[in-house]
Amino acid sequence: MTTVTKNVKISGIGMHMGLPVNMVVMPSKKTGIFFKRTDIKGSDLIPATFDNVCDTMLRSTQIGKKNGANVRTIEHLMAVLFLLGIDSAIIEIDGPEVPFLDGSAFELYKVLEKYVSDKTKMKKIVVKKTVEVKSKDLIKTLPFWQRVKAKIFSGRMTTDGFIRIAPYDNGMLIDAILDYNNKIIGTQSYSYTFDGSKASVKDFIDNIAKSRSFGGYSEWEYCKRHGMGLGCNLHNVIAVNSRWDATMNKLYYPDEFVRHKCIDILGDMFTSGGFLCGWVQSYKGSHALNNLILRKLFSDKSNYEIVEPKGEKK
């Protein structure tokens, strides 16, 4: 079990509400990542686990109760905690969103890397059988009226996306593919392997961590008019023009879009509660698909094996 050595305060604004938020990552003697809303009286600990995800709309992962204490946009922080080997922490937060900072994982990593306790090995979840979910499977999880709406507008939706997790012997291999019918993104692919080594952490920091969230400028304007995306700016989000043939700010990498998907996948996979050892193949992926594949994986115990670190109790 690895935690932080002291309380680490991180402040910023939330991606959607654009309001100031203060977050404190605190040491814990309890295995697991838990959030606590300090602005809600009597708020219980909110486990950052796949089965506690209440919403994946607005291009983010939200945990807790849909109409109660919850926390949104946890994915970048979860990716950083995983990379640092931190599997035990209580995160106090005085608002509904994790600070968005630079829209990537880089600034969060740079703050937290100084305060990691002596590392112990993390619990492993070893994938034994291949499981897969498709975008069209998401429709089945919606309430009736949303399923009808989705069917009506299916021509405007991505229905050929999928995520698959298969056995893999050397840690977690992520193969992510984006396929957009436009000039600026088009088809992009990126592979990343995390095996727990310092080299694989360095690879992530050097080549993936700075990659930012992205969206079309027309979507951005729509969101702002409806009280969403208020914390986004040209520093923390890649804004694509209305013709989708150029960005309105400079890219760190030509394929920064798909590299950012690797951050999201890594963070969402850590809601499994440990080091998911498998080959994660994502095509036109989303937070919703990431969550659905974990629910399917854990629905059958023959799909996986839990390997506890030596000396740790199950």
N, C-alpha and C positions, 0 to 999 in steps of 0.2 A: 504494500500500500504506500503510495507516494502522495504527499500533499505540499502545501506551500509553507515556507518557514516563518512567515509573518503576514499580517493583514496587508493586502495590496489594493490600494484605491485606484480606480480608473474612472475618469469622468469624461463626458462628451454629450452629444445629442443623439436622440433616437432617429433611425432611418425614416420612419413614417410620420410620427407626430412632430418631430423636429424640436422636442423639448429637452432641456438639460436633464441628465440622469447621472446619478452617482452609483457606482458599483464597487463592492469590496469583496475580493476573493480571500477567504479566510481558511486557516488550517482546520482540519477536521480529523477526528479519530474514527470516523465512520466511513466505510468504503462506499464510494459513489459520489456523484456530482449532484448537489442540491442547491436550488435557488430559494430565496426567501424575500418576499415583498415587504420592505420595511414601511412603505407608505400605506399599507392596508393593515388595520388593526386586527390582531389575532391570526394573521396569515400563517399557515402551516408551511413546512418545507415542501418544495416542489421538485420531485425527482426529475432529472434530465434524462429520461428513458423513452425508448420508442413507444412503449405502451401508455405513456403519459402525454403524447403529442396530441393536442386538441385541434390544431389547424395548420395547414401548409399553404394557405392562400397568400397572396401578396409577396410571392417569391421568398418566403422565409419559413422557418420552423418555429412553432409556438408550442410551449408546454404548459400544463396546468389545467384549470377549469375554464371552459369557453366563456362562461358568464361569471367567472369568479377571479381568483388570484391566478394570473398567468404571466408568462414572460415570452416575448417574441424576439426573433433574430438571434437565436443562440448559436447558430451553426459555425460562425467564424471562431467564436470563443471555444467551442467544443473541439474544433480542429486543433487549436493551439494547445489546449489542455492535453489532448491525446499525444501530440508531437512531443510535449514536455514530459510525458509519462505520468501526469497528474490524474489519478483516479479517485482522489478523495479531497473534497472541498465543499465548503458552504459559501454560497455567493449571495450576499445581501445586496439588494438593489431597490432604489426608491422610485422606480417607474416601471412601465410595462415593456420596455425595450432595452436590450443590451446596447451600450454606446457603440455607435457605428464607426467612429474614428475615420480611418482612411479608406473604409469600404472593403478592406482586405483582411488578411490575418497578420500582416507584418507588424504593425504598431502594437497589437495585443501581445505578440510573441516577444518583442523587444522589452516590453514592460515586465512580463511575467518570468522570463528566462532567468532573471537574477535571484528569484526567490523559490527555487525548487528544493525540497528536502532531499536527503539521500534517497536515491532511486532504488525501488525494488521492482521485481518483475510484475507486470500486469496480468490479470486473468486473461486467458486466451479462449476465444470462441472459434473452434476449428470447424470449418464448413466440410461436411461429409458428402452431401448430395447437392446437385445443381438445382437451384430454384429460380424462377423467373416470373415477373409480372409485366404487363403491358399497359400502355396508356388507357386503352379501352376498359381495362379492369377497374380503373379508378371510378368510372361511371357507376359501377355496381355498388360502390361504397357510399354513394350520395343518397340523401333523402329523395323521396319520390318526385317532388316538384323540381328538384335540381336535376334529376335524371332526365325528366321531360325537356327541360331547358337545354341540357347538354345535347340531347338528341336533335333538337331543332337547329342548334347552332354547330352541329358536329362538323360541318364543312369548313368552319373557321378554327377548329381545334386540331391539335396534334394528336392523332390517334395511332400512329405507327411507332411511337417511342416505346422503349422498354428498358428494364434493368434486370441483369442476371448476375447471380452470385454462384460461382462454381468452386470446387476444391482447388487449393493452390498450396504448394509445399513451403514457400519461402516468404511468409508474412501476408501482407495485403497488396495485391496488384490492382491498380485502377486503370482501366481503359475507358476514357471518356470521348464521346463523339458528339459534336454539334452539327446540325444540318439545317441551315437557314437559306431560304431562296432569295438571297440578296448578295450584293457585291462585297460588302465590308466584312461579313462573317463567312458566308458560304458554308463549306464543309471543313471543319477543323477537328483534329484528333490530338489527344495527348495521353501519354502513359506515365504512370508514376508507381514506384514500388517502395513500400515502407516495410522494412524488416527489423526495425528496432535499433539499427546501428546508427552511430553518429553520422556516417556518410549519407544515410537516407534522410536524416533530419536536415543536414546541410543542403542536400539536393532540393528539398522542399523550400527552405528559406531562400536559397539562391535563385530558384527558377519558377516558384509557384506563389509564394506567400504574398507578394506585392500585387497580385492580380485582383482587380476590383470587380464589383458588381457592375452590371450593364443594363441598358435599356434604351428604347427609342425616345427621342426628344418629345415626340407627339404623345407618347404614353406618359412621360414625365409631366407634361403640362396638364394632362387629364387627371393624373393622380393628385397633383397639387390643388387643382380646382375642387377636388372631392376630399380634401383633408388627408391625403396620403403622400408619402415621399417628400414630406416637408423638410426632412433633414438631409436630402440629397443635394449635392452640388458638383461642380466640375472637378473637384479635388477627390471626391470619394466614389464617384460613379462614372463609368464610361457612357457618355451620351452620344447616341447615333442620330444623325440628322434625319429629317422627315423622308428623304429619298432612300435611306438605308444604304448609302454608298460611301459614306465618310463619317468619321467621328468628329465631335466638336471639341475634343481634347486629345492630347497626345497619348498614345499607347506605350506601355512598357515593353510589350512584345506584340508582334503581328497577330499571334493567336492567344492574346490575353483572355479572350472570352472563354475558351475551353479550359484554360489553365485555372480560371476562377471556379469552374465547375468541379475541379478536383478538390478545392477547399471545401465546397459545400458537401461533396460526397464524403470526404474524410470526417467532417464534423457530424454529419447525420449518422454515419456508421458507428460513431462513438456512443450514440444513444443506445447501442446494443449492450453497454455496460462493461465493455472490455475491448481487448485487442482482437478484432474480427480478422481471422486468418482465412483469406479466400480471394478469388479472382472476381473483382467487381467490374462488370461490363455495362456501361451506361450509354444508351443512344437516345438523344433528345430527352435527357433525364430531367427530373424535377425533384423538389423536396417531397412532394406527394408520393412519387414513385419510390424514393429512398425509404420513406417510412413504411410503405406498403410491402416492400420486399423484406424488411425486417420482421414485420408481422407474419408474413408467410413463412419465413425461415424458422421462427421460433414457435410456429403452430404445430410443428411435428418434431419431437425430440430426436428422431432418427436423422434429421437434417444436419445436426451439429453435435459437437462434443465440447464440454467445458473442461478446460485444463487449468486447474488452480496452481498458483505459484507454490513452490515448496515452503512449508511452514505456515501457509495461510489456510484458514478454515473455509470449508464450502458454505 
